[in-house]
Amino acid sequence: TTGEKMAGLAPWMQNALKLQMAFGLRLEESLKFRPVVADKGDGIALQASWCKGGRTRSVRVTHPRQRALLDEIAAACGGGSIIPDGMAYKDARKALEYATWQAGISNMHGHRHWYAQWRYQALTGAPSPAAGGKNHANMTKAERAADYRARLAISRELGHNRVEITDTYLGSRFAKGGKS
């Protein structure tokens, strides 16, 4: 499992990966994360300089484990970022990519997929199509509405502007052969 593979990584690397899984952060966002700046109590606010496209975003804390993780990371980082003092972002990224590759963690972006699917289940009460749930064609009208609301929320949490992007993380909303 990812948890077992992470055990051999440096604590700062583990924290970066845990942030990705707990909040759907991209690698750059997790490395540049500064708890003293980002932690707003009931959520996190990501700075533009940390995010793809220079767009700020926020993600709510929706589970006690997320809150506990933020507290743990704040204690480890003090006023700094996940990146150890004296290490440049570029060097930290290379070190993390190499260490995860060595540990057998081949797709860190998969942590965003995990987060999206976890949030979908939490928001709709059902697994996403990618996790074995119903596709759009097999949903009731109420399930389709819940699906759309969840995808919209998850899209925003992941820092995307279009709900269609969630198809990559959650599975297509549409049956093969066209829209339903």
Disulfide bonds with the S-S distance in Angstrom:
none
